């Protein structure tokens, strides 16, 4: 008896605790009360009633007052129906004003900020804004109507890793709670690697997700500060393979290719072998000039045309060149091409940029010219330093026709026996496939600069390995592949025409240790002091030569029916394909 009595209070306490938990859950799951809940009708019906009432009584009063004016009846003399209409008009106006006005003001005041670039010191870190721990009532607990209750979702536990010191632990906590902005760690600590480690740990704790597998050790974070990457938490490893030797213009190159696509390096390597056995490839550089195209607006088309004629006049080019070339010791203005769209003027400046890719250099020069023009054209409104007539990182016909960066044409004659023994196909088969695939097929697809098999594959791999801007692969991969039978139809003439290869050997990612090593392997590291721009031009020809090898090998694989077999071999996917076929 005593033991039973002693257990009753305990059960009673457990019962009360369970009830309180259910009440708390109910409160948490209940939607917040809104003003519309007090309306006798649904909100949309109430709105319809007051909208109809407002416009109907307004229409009625306007007609009544028009009749009074025609009959010379005083407006202040009103009937009972007019009084009711005036009251209804005022009531509906107050309702509509409150409904729209208050909602609009509240949306401005209570709207949460989701701008990840809002990095003021007084604000919380944008990583904290998405922290699941800040949500008091998780929407995941709300079960849909007439559906079985979902299984309990386990909230990821904060991942806590041991840190070097208690001071680092305090800094991590400050980043997590928003006291210290994540982006300011480098400037506050003065140690880029330590900042990356602390930011990484704070990110793991806030997201509850592990970054194990993303390396943080063994990287020079000082080298990327302020120009390559912001708020680093580690680095991604991409394997680098070597294709070659590529015999180009009488020199051999071992071409580094950073890629995760199986068969790509092997295929390019086979193309290099075929070119080498046939005596090598030759290249010609036709143009070298980076572009930037600002857009300005005038009050009239005539005024915009006046500036167009001024910029394109040979008499003014020398003075404009002096102003433009102040931006750098290597900058040299080559030409200005303008076009109108209404009263908007697009000015495409082309500039020699030495061994740099040159986007920043040409932008500074353009800014100098715009400031210079402002004195003679004070009514010129500069809308943007770039108006997309450049055109950067977008497929554009202007780059395909006019070129951007380096315009390179590369060719080779592949001997008949090499085509048969190394490439395992025939000259006639390659010529026909190139016509129906790269030329006619691309035309059917409406391709813009894509008259090739896979130029972007090689361009991207070489770009990543040598520290180029991977996004500029878009226009740099513009390529037309041509194949013809020569020497009485025995040998194959293959060429690639690439009008906009955008590369540099200084600046950006070229200074990083790994990328610098790849440039050094090619013999084009840094700036060429004897002939400015020579290293960047040589790198562009290497890119074109590598594309030539890649095009030759892939087209041969397709012609010989080897494409799928090669990918299964180098991607090691035969087991997966077999299991899929048997299922």
C-alpha positions as CSV (number, residue, x, y, z in Angstrom):
1,X,0.0,0.0,0.0
2,X,2.7,2.4,0.9
3,X,4.7,1.7,-2.2
4,X,1.5,2.2,-4.3
5,X,0.7,5.5,-2.7
6,X,4.3,6.6,-3.2
7,X,4.1,5.9,-6.9
8,X,0.8,7.9,-7.4
9,X,2.4,11.3,-7.1
10,X,5.1,10.3,-9.5
11,X,2.6,9.2,-12.1
12,X,0.6,12.4,-11.5
13,X,3.7,14.5,-12.1
14,X,4.5,12.5,-15.3
15,X,0.9,13.0,-16.4
16,X,1.1,16.8,-15.8
17,X,4.4,17.0,-17.6
18,X,3.0,15.2,-20.6
19,X,-0.1,17.5,-20.7
20,X,2.2,20.6,-20.4
21,X,4.3,19.3,-23.3
22,X,1.2,18.7,-25.4
23,X,0.0,22.2,-24.6
24,X,3.4,23.6,-25.5
25,X,3.4,21.6,-28.8
26,X,-0.1,22.9,-29.5
27,X,1.0,26.4,-28.9
28,X,4.0,25.9,-31.1
29,X,2.0,24.3,-33.9
30,X,-0.9,26.7,-33.8
31,X,-0.6,29.4,-36.5
32,X,-0.3,33.0,-35.2
33,X,-3.4,34.9,-34.8
34,X,-4.2,37.5,-37.5
35,X,-6.7,40.4,-37.7
36,X,-8.6,38.6,-40.5
37,X,-9.6,35.9,-38.0
38,X,-12.1,38.2,-36.4
39,X,-14.0,38.7,-39.7
40,X,-17.4,37.0,-39.9
41,X,-16.8,36.1,-43.6
42,X,-13.6,34.8,-45.2
43,X,-11.1,37.5,-46.1
44,X,-11.6,37.3,-49.9
45,X,-15.4,37.6,-49.5
46,X,-15.0,40.6,-47.1
47,X,-12.7,42.3,-49.6
48,X,-15.2,41.7,-52.5
49,X,-18.1,43.2,-50.4
50,X,-16.2,46.4,-49.6
51,X,-14.7,46.7,-53.1
52,X,-18.2,46.5,-54.6
53,X,-19.7,48.8,-51.9
54,X,-17.0,51.4,-52.5
55,X,-17.3,51.7,-56.2
56,X,-21.1,51.4,-56.3
57,X,-21.8,54.1,-53.8
58,X,-19.1,56.3,-55.4
59,X,-20.9,55.8,-58.8
60,X,-24.3,56.6,-57.2
61,X,-23.1,59.8,-55.5
62,X,-21.4,61.1,-58.6
63,X,-24.6,60.6,-60.6
64,X,-26.7,62.3,-57.9
65,X,-24.3,65.3,-57.7
66,X,-24.3,65.6,-61.4
67,X,-28.1,65.8,-61.4
68,X,-28.1,68.4,-58.7
69,X,-25.7,70.6,-60.6
70,X,-27.9,70.3,-63.7
71,X,-31.0,71.2,-61.7
72,X,-29.2,73.9,-59.7
73,X,-30.0,72.1,-56.4
74,X,-27.6,72.9,-53.5
75,X,-25.1,70.1,-52.9
76,X,-25.5,70.3,-49.1
77,X,-29.1,69.3,-49.3
78,X,-29.0,65.5,-49.1
79,X,-31.6,62.8,-48.8
80,X,-31.6,59.9,-46.5
81,X,-30.3,57.5,-49.2
82,X,-27.5,60.0,-50.0
83,X,-26.5,60.1,-46.3
84,X,-26.4,56.3,-46.2
85,X,-24.3,56.2,-49.4
86,X,-21.8,58.8,-47.9
87,X,-21.5,56.7,-44.7
88,X,-21.0,53.6,-46.8
89,X,-18.3,55.3,-48.9
90,X,-16.4,56.5,-45.9
91,X,-16.6,53.0,-44.2
92,X,-15.4,51.1,-47.2
93,X,-12.7,53.7,-47.8
94,X,-11.4,53.2,-44.2
95,X,-11.5,49.4,-44.6
96,X,-9.6,49.4,-47.9
97,X,-7.1,52.0,-46.6
98,X,-6.5,49.9,-43.5
99,X,-6.3,46.6,-45.4
100,X,-3.8,47.8,-48.0
101,X,-2.0,50.5,-46.1
102,X,-1.3,48.7,-42.9
103,X,-0.3,45.5,-44.8
104,X,2.1,47.5,-47.0
105,X,3.7,49.2,-44.0
106,X,4.0,46.0,-42.0
107,X,5.6,44.2,-45.0
108,X,8.3,46.9,-45.0
109,X,8.9,46.8,-41.3
110,X,8.7,43.0,-40.7
111,X,10.2,41.7,-43.9
112,X,13.2,39.4,-43.1
113,X,16.4,40.2,-44.9
114,X,17.7,37.3,-47.0
115,X,20.5,39.3,-48.7
116,X,23.7,37.2,-48.2
117,X,25.7,40.2,-49.3
118,X,24.5,42.4,-46.4
119,X,27.7,42.4,-44.5
120,X,27.5,45.3,-42.2
121,X,29.3,44.9,-38.9
122,X,26.1,45.5,-37.0
123,X,24.3,42.7,-38.8
124,X,24.4,39.0,-38.1
125,X,26.5,36.7,-40.3
126,X,24.4,35.5,-43.3
127,X,25.3,32.0,-42.2
128,X,23.5,32.5,-38.9
129,X,20.3,33.7,-40.7
130,X,19.7,30.2,-42.0
131,X,20.6,28.4,-38.7
132,X,18.0,25.9,-37.8
133,X,18.5,26.5,-34.1
134,X,17.1,30.0,-34.3
135,X,13.7,28.6,-35.4
136,X,11.6,28.1,-32.2
137,X,8.8,26.2,-33.9
138,X,9.9,24.0,-36.7
139,X,7.4,23.9,-39.6
140,X,8.5,20.3,-40.1
141,X,6.3,19.3,-37.1
142,X,3.1,20.5,-38.8
143,X,1.3,17.4,-40.2
144,X,-0.8,17.9,-43.3
145,X,-4.6,17.3,-43.0
146,X,-5.8,13.7,-43.4
147,X,-2.3,12.3,-43.5
148,X,-0.4,10.0,-41.1
149,X,1.9,11.9,-38.7
150,X,5.4,12.0,-40.1
151,X,8.3,10.3,-38.4
152,X,10.3,12.4,-36.0
153,X,13.2,14.1,-37.9
154,X,16.4,14.1,-36.0
155,X,17.9,17.6,-35.8
156,X,21.7,17.4,-36.6
157,X,23.7,17.9,-33.5
158,X,26.3,20.7,-33.7
159,X,29.7,19.3,-34.7
160,X,32.3,20.4,-32.3
161,X,36.0,19.8,-33.2
162,X,38.9,20.4,-30.8
163,X,40.6,23.7,-31.4
164,X,44.2,24.8,-30.8
165,X,43.4,27.2,-27.9
166,X,40.6,28.6,-25.7
167,X,40.9,31.9,-27.5
168,X,40.0,30.2,-30.8
169,X,37.0,28.5,-29.1
170,X,35.8,31.9,-27.9
171,X,36.2,33.4,-31.4
172,X,34.2,30.5,-32.9
173,X,31.4,31.1,-30.4
174,X,31.4,34.8,-31.3
175,X,31.1,33.9,-35.0
176,X,28.3,31.5,-34.3
177,X,26.3,34.0,-32.3
178,X,27.0,36.8,-34.7
179,X,29.2,39.0,-32.6
180,X,32.1,38.7,-35.0
181,X,31.2,38.7,-38.8
182,X,32.7,35.7,-40.5
183,X,34.1,37.8,-43.4
184,X,36.2,40.0,-41.0
185,X,38.2,37.1,-39.4
186,X,41.3,37.7,-41.6
187,X,41.6,41.4,-40.7
188,X,40.9,40.8,-37.0
189,X,43.3,37.9,-36.6
190,X,46.0,38.8,-39.1
191,X,46.4,35.0,-39.8
192,X,44.6,33.8,-43.0
193,X,45.0,30.1,-42.2
194,X,43.8,30.4,-38.6
195,X,40.8,32.5,-40.0
196,X,39.9,29.7,-42.4
197,X,40.0,27.1,-39.6
198,X,37.9,29.1,-37.3
199,X,35.4,29.9,-40.0
200,X,35.2,26.3,-41.0
201,X,34.5,25.2,-37.4
202,X,31.9,27.9,-37.0
203,X,30.2,26.8,-40.2
204,X,30.1,23.1,-39.0
205,X,28.5,24.1,-35.7
206,X,25.9,26.3,-37.3
207,X,24.9,23.9,-40.0
208,X,25.4,20.6,-38.1
209,X,27.1,19.3,-41.2
210,X,30.6,17.9,-41.3
211,X,33.2,19.2,-43.7
212,X,35.3,16.2,-43.3
213,X,36.9,15.4,-46.7
214,X,37.3,19.1,-47.6
215,X,41.0,19.7,-46.9
216,X,42.1,22.8,-45.1
217,X,45.8,22.1,-44.5
218,X,48.5,22.5,-47.0
219,X,47.2,25.7,-48.7
220,X,48.6,29.2,-48.8
221,X,45.6,31.3,-47.8
222,X,47.7,34.5,-47.9
223,X,48.0,34.1,-51.7
224,X,44.2,34.4,-52.3
225,X,43.5,37.2,-49.8
226,X,41.8,40.1,-51.5
227,X,41.8,38.8,-55.1
228,X,41.0,35.1,-55.6
229,X,38.4,34.0,-53.0
230,X,36.6,35.4,-50.0
231,X,35.7,33.6,-46.7
232,X,37.6,30.3,-47.5
233,X,37.0,27.2,-45.4
234,X,39.3,24.9,-47.4
235,X,40.1,24.0,-51.0
236,X,38.9,21.5,-53.5
237,X,41.3,18.9,-55.0
238,X,41.1,18.4,-58.8
239,X,43.4,15.8,-60.3
240,X,45.8,17.1,-63.0
241,X,46.8,14.9,-65.9
242,X,49.3,15.4,-68.6
243,X,48.6,15.1,-72.3
244,X,51.4,15.1,-74.8
245,X,54.0,15.8,-75.8
246,X,52.1,18.2,-78.1
247,X,54.3,19.1,-81.1
248,X,53.2,22.7,-81.9
249,X,55.2,25.2,-84.0
250,X,58.3,23.1,-83.7
251,X,58.2,22.8,-79.9
252,X,57.0,20.1,-77.6
253,X,54.6,20.8,-74.8
254,X,53.4,18.6,-71.9
255,X,49.9,20.0,-71.4
256,X,48.4,20.0,-67.9
257,X,44.7,19.3,-67.7
258,X,42.7,19.6,-64.5
259,X,39.6,17.5,-64.8
260,X,37.4,14.9,-63.1
261,X,36.1,13.4,-66.4
262,X,37.5,10.1,-67.2
263,X,38.9,9.5,-70.7
264,X,39.4,13.2,-71.4
265,X,43.2,13.3,-70.8
266,X,43.7,9.9,-72.4
267,X,41.8,11.0,-75.5
268,X,43.7,14.3,-75.8
269,X,46.9,12.4,-75.3
270,X,46.0,10.1,-78.3
271,X,45.4,13.1,-80.4
272,X,48.7,14.6,-79.4
273,X,50.4,11.3,-80.4
274,X,48.7,11.4,-83.9
275,X,49.8,15.0,-84.4
276,X,53.4,14.2,-83.3
277,X,53.7,11.2,-85.6
278,X,52.4,13.3,-88.5
279,X,55.0,16.1,-88.1
280,X,53.3,18.4,-85.6
281,X,50.8,21.2,-85.8
282,X,51.2,24.9,-86.7
283,X,49.3,27.9,-85.3
284,X,48.7,31.5,-86.3
285,X,47.6,34.3,-84.0
286,X,45.4,36.7,-85.9
287,X,44.2,39.2,-83.2
288,X,45.1,40.0,-79.6
289,X,42.9,42.4,-77.8
290,X,40.6,42.4,-74.7
291,X,37.3,44.3,-74.9
292,X,35.1,46.3,-72.6
293,X,31.9,48.0,-73.7
294,X,30.2,50.7,-71.5
295,X,26.7,51.9,-72.2
296,X,25.7,55.6,-72.0
297,X,22.5,57.4,-72.6
298,X,21.6,60.8,-74.1
299,X,18.4,62.9,-74.3
300,X,18.2,62.2,-78.1
301,X,19.4,59.8,-80.7
302,X,21.1,62.7,-82.6
303,X,23.2,63.5,-79.6
304,X,24.2,59.9,-79.1
305,X,25.2,59.7,-82.8
306,X,27.4,62.7,-82.4
307,X,29.5,60.8,-79.8
308,X,29.6,57.7,-82.0
309,X,31.1,59.7,-84.8
310,X,33.5,61.5,-82.5
311,X,34.8,58.2,-81.1
312,X,35.1,56.5,-84.5
313,X,36.9,59.4,-86.1
314,X,40.6,58.7,-86.8
315,X,41.4,62.4,-86.0
316,X,40.3,61.8,-82.3
317,X,41.9,58.4,-81.8
318,X,45.3,59.6,-80.7
319,X,44.0,61.8,-78.0
320,X,41.7,59.1,-76.8
321,X,44.6,56.6,-76.8
322,X,46.7,58.9,-74.5
323,X,43.8,59.1,-72.0
324,X,43.1,55.3,-72.2
325,X,46.7,54.2,-71.9
326,X,47.2,56.0,-68.6
327,X,45.6,53.0,-66.8
328,X,48.7,50.8,-67.2
329,X,52.2,50.7,-68.6
330,X,51.1,47.8,-70.8
331,X,47.7,49.0,-71.9
332,X,47.4,50.1,-75.5
333,X,44.1,51.1,-77.1
334,X,43.6,49.4,-80.4
335,X,40.2,50.5,-81.7
336,X,36.7,51.6,-80.7
337,X,33.5,50.2,-82.2
338,X,30.2,51.8,-81.5
339,X,26.5,51.0,-82.0
340,X,23.2,52.6,-81.2
341,X,20.1,51.2,-79.6
342,X,17.7,54.1,-79.6
343,X,19.4,56.9,-77.5
344,X,21.6,54.4,-75.8
345,X,25.2,54.2,-77.1
346,X,27.4,51.1,-76.7
347,X,31.1,51.6,-77.1
348,X,33.3,48.5,-77.5
349,X,36.9,49.4,-76.6
350,X,39.6,46.9,-77.7
351,X,42.9,47.0,-75.9
352,X,46.2,45.2,-75.8
353,X,46.9,44.0,-72.3
354,X,50.3,42.4,-72.3
355,X,50.6,39.1,-70.5
356,X,47.5,39.8,-68.4
357,X,44.1,38.6,-69.4
358,X,43.3,42.3,-68.9
359,X,39.7,42.7,-67.8
360,X,40.7,45.1,-65.0
361,X,43.2,46.9,-67.2
362,X,40.8,47.7,-70.0
363,X,38.0,48.6,-67.5
364,X,40.3,51.3,-65.9
365,X,41.2,52.6,-69.3
366,X,37.5,52.9,-70.3
367,X,36.8,54.7,-67.0
368,X,39.5,57.3,-67.9
369,X,38.0,57.9,-71.3
370,X,34.4,58.3,-69.9
371,X,35.7,60.9,-67.5
372,X,37.5,62.6,-70.3
373,X,34.4,62.7,-72.5
374,X,32.2,64.1,-69.8
375,X,33.7,67.6,-70.3
376,X,32.7,67.7,-74.0
377,X,29.5,65.7,-73.5
378,X,28.1,66.9,-70.1
379,X,24.7,65.5,-71.0
380,X,26.1,62.0,-71.2
381,X,24.6,59.6,-68.6
382,X,26.9,56.7,-67.9
383,X,24.6,53.7,-67.2
384,X,27.2,51.0,-66.8
385,X,30.9,50.3,-67.3
386,X,29.7,47.1,-69.1
387,X,26.7,47.0,-71.4
388,X,27.2,43.4,-72.5
389,X,28.5,44.5,-76.0
390,X,31.9,43.3,-74.8
391,X,30.8,40.4,-74.3
392,X,32.2,38.7,-71.3
393,X,31.2,35.1,-70.1
394,X,28.2,34.9,-72.4
395,X,27.9,33.3,-75.9
396,X,27.7,36.3,-78.2
397,X,27.9,36.7,-82.0
398,X,30.1,39.8,-81.6
399,X,32.9,37.6,-80.1
400,X,32.4,35.0,-82.8
401,X,32.7,37.6,-85.6
402,X,35.0,40.3,-84.1
403,X,37.0,38.2,-81.7
404,X,37.9,38.8,-78.1
405,X,41.2,38.0,-76.4
406,X,43.4,35.9,-78.7
407,X,42.2,34.8,-82.1
408,X,44.1,31.6,-83.0
409,X,43.9,29.2,-85.9
410,X,45.7,25.9,-85.6
411,X,46.1,23.2,-88.2
412,X,47.8,19.8,-88.8
413,X,48.0,17.2,-91.6
414,X,47.5,13.7,-90.3
415,X,49.0,11.0,-92.4
416,X,46.8,8.2,-93.7
417,X,48.7,5.5,-91.8
418,X,48.4,7.4,-88.6
419,X,44.7,7.7,-89.1
420,X,44.4,4.0,-89.6
421,X,46.8,2.7,-86.9
422,X,46.5,5.3,-84.1
423,X,43.0,6.7,-84.6
424,X,41.5,3.4,-85.9
425,X,39.4,5.0,-88.6
426,X,39.6,6.4,-92.1
427,X,40.1,9.8,-93.6
428,X,36.8,9.6,-95.5
429,X,34.9,8.7,-92.4
430,X,36.3,11.6,-90.4
431,X,35.6,14.1,-93.2
432,X,32.0,13.0,-93.5
433,X,31.4,12.8,-89.8
434,X,32.8,16.3,-89.3
435,X,30.5,17.7,-92.0
436,X,27.3,16.1,-90.7
437,X,28.1,16.5,-86.9
438,X,30.2,19.6,-86.3
439,X,29.0,21.7,-89.3
440,X,25.5,20.6,-90.3
441,X,24.5,19.2,-86.9
442,X,25.5,22.4,-85.1
443,X,23.7,24.5,-87.7
444,X,20.5,22.5,-87.2
445,X,20.9,23.1,-83.4
446,X,21.3,26.8,-84.0
447,X,24.7,26.8,-82.3
448,X,26.6,30.0,-81.7
449,X,30.3,29.3,-82.0
450,X,29.8,25.6,-81.2
451,X,30.8,24.1,-84.5
452,X,33.0,21.5,-82.8
453,X,32.9,18.2,-81.0
454,X,34.0,19.2,-77.4
455,X,36.4,22.1,-77.4
456,X,35.0,23.3,-74.1
457,X,36.3,20.1,-72.4
458,X,39.9,20.8,-73.3
459,X,39.6,24.6,-72.7
460,X,38.1,24.1,-69.2
461,X,40.7,21.6,-68.2
462,X,43.6,23.7,-69.3
463,X,42.0,26.8,-67.8
464,X,41.6,25.3,-64.4
465,X,45.1,23.9,-64.4
466,X,46.8,27.2,-65.4
467,X,44.7,29.6,-63.2
468,X,42.5,31.1,-65.8
469,X,38.9,32.3,-65.2
470,X,36.8,29.1,-65.7
471,X,33.7,31.1,-66.5
472,X,35.4,32.6,-69.6
473,X,35.3,29.1,-71.0
474,X,32.0,30.2,-72.5
475,X,33.4,32.4,-75.2
476,X,36.9,30.9,-75.2
477,X,35.4,27.6,-76.4
478,X,34.0,29.2,-79.5
479,X,35.6,26.9,-82.1
480,X,35.0,25.8,-85.7
481,X,36.6,22.4,-86.5
482,X,37.3,21.8,-90.2
483,X,38.4,18.5,-91.8
484,X,39.4,17.9,-95.4
485,X,41.0,15.1,-97.4
486,X,44.3,16.3,-99.0
487,X,47.2,14.8,-101.0
488,X,44.8,13.0,-103.4
489,X,42.5,12.0,-100.6
490,X,45.1,10.1,-98.6
491,X,45.8,12.4,-95.7
492,X,43.6,14.4,-93.4
493,X,43.8,18.2,-93.0
494,X,42.3,19.3,-89.7
495,X,42.0,22.8,-88.3
496,X,40.4,24.7,-85.4
497,X,39.5,28.3,-85.6
498,X,39.1,29.9,-82.1
499,X,38.4,33.7,-82.2
500,X,38.1,34.5,-78.5
501,X,40.6,32.6,-76.3
502,X,40.9,34.7,-73.1
503,X,44.0,33.8,-71.2
504,X,46.8,35.5,-69.2
505,X,50.0,34.4,-67.5
506,X,49.9,37.1,-64.7
507,X,47.2,38.1,-62.3
508,X,44.2,36.2,-60.9
509,X,44.7,32.5,-60.2
510,X,48.0,32.3,-62.2
511,X,49.9,33.4,-59.1
512,X,48.8,30.4,-57.0
513,X,51.4,27.7,-56.4
514,X,49.8,24.8,-58.2
515,X,48.6,26.9,-61.2
516,X,52.0,28.7,-61.4
517,X,53.7,25.2,-61.5
518,X,51.5,24.3,-64.5
519,X,52.4,27.5,-66.3
520,X,56.1,26.9,-65.6
521,X,55.7,23.4,-67.1
522,X,54.5,25.0,-70.3
523,X,57.3,27.6,-70.2
524,X,54.9,30.6,-70.0
525,X,55.0,31.5,-66.3
526,X,54.7,35.2,-65.5
527,X,55.3,38.1,-67.7
528,X,57.6,38.1,-70.7
529,X,60.0,41.0,-70.1
530,X,61.6,40.9,-73.5
531,X,58.4,40.8,-75.5
532,X,55.3,41.8,-73.4
533,X,52.3,39.6,-74.2
534,X,54.4,36.8,-75.7
535,X,53.7,34.4,-72.9
536,X,49.9,34.9,-73.0
537,X,49.9,34.6,-76.8
538,X,51.9,31.3,-76.5
539,X,49.5,30.0,-73.9
540,X,46.6,30.7,-76.3
541,X,48.2,28.8,-79.1
542,X,48.8,25.8,-76.7
543,X,45.1,25.9,-75.8
544,X,44.2,25.8,-79.5
545,X,46.7,23.0,-80.2
546,X,45.3,21.0,-77.3
547,X,41.8,21.5,-78.7
548,X,43.0,20.3,-82.1
549,X,44.3,17.1,-80.5
550,X,41.1,16.6,-78.5
551,X,38.8,17.2,-81.5
552,X,40.9,14.7,-83.6
553,X,40.7,12.0,-81.0
554,X,37.1,12.3,-80.1
555,X,35.9,12.5,-83.7
556,X,37.9,9.3,-84.5
557,X,36.4,7.5,-81.5
558,X,32.9,8.4,-82.7
559,X,33.7,7.4,-86.3
560,X,35.1,4.1,-85.1
561,X,32.3,3.4,-82.6
562,X,34.8,3.5,-79.7
563,X,33.3,6.3,-77.6
564,X,31.1,4.2,-75.3
565,X,33.7,1.5,-74.9
566,X,36.4,4.1,-74.0
567,X,34.2,5.8,-71.4
568,X,33.3,2.4,-69.8
569,X,37.0,1.6,-69.6
570,X,38.3,4.9,-68.2
571,X,35.3,5.7,-66.0
572,X,35.2,2.1,-64.7
573,X,31.4,2.0,-65.1
574,X,31.1,-1.4,-66.8
575,X,30.1,-3.1,-63.5
576,X,27.3,-0.5,-62.9
577,X,26.1,-0.8,-66.5
578,X,26.1,-4.6,-66.3
579,X,24.2,-4.6,-63.0
580,X,21.7,-2.1,-64.5
581,X,21.2,-4.2,-67.6
582,X,20.6,-7.4,-65.6
583,X,18.0,-5.7,-63.3
